[in-house]
Amino acid sequence: MAGSGIYKTLMFAMNIKKAVTSDLPRLVDFDQIAEVGHGRIEEIKTAIVRGACWVFSDAGVAHGYAILQNDFFGYPFVRLVYVSDQHRRKGVASRLIRHLETVCGADRMFISASEHNAPMAALMERLGYQQCGEVHGVDDKAVENVFLKRLG
């Protein structure tokens, strides 16, 4: 089917929307870190209120979300991408990140991942991001790798 690629592209956009306050309980439901505290619920809520949180859902069920900041040396920075366990490695994170690339309004975007997060590093490579630095001291157990993608 010649148009199926276009259809799939349009479908992923339809599944991503800016989160609203009523989405918070659904996001917390599958976020294992939010379940144990660590300030994650407040972080998500603050991002939603600021209009900086996007949620991926399918058939009305949330499967992932991403938070975008615009304060990384004046550039957009993906603060957080979280996907439910059942939907990992199914393209949800890729779709969220690609969506953020289209709405960030800049010529580059940054994202980071722990040096121990091999799946995220592989995803960054597939999406065309290059490691551009590392941050020590964010987590006493690991270095945080920073990735950059020049857009458009």
Secondary structure, DSSP 8 states (H G I E B T S, - for coil): -TTHHHHHHHHHHHTEEE--GGGHHHHHHH-HHHHT-TTHHHHHHHHHHHT-EEEEEETTEEEEEEEEEEEETTEEEEEEEEE-GGGTTTTHHHHHHHHHHHHS-SSEEEEEEETT-HHHHHHHHHTT-EEEEEEEEEETTEEEEEEEEE--
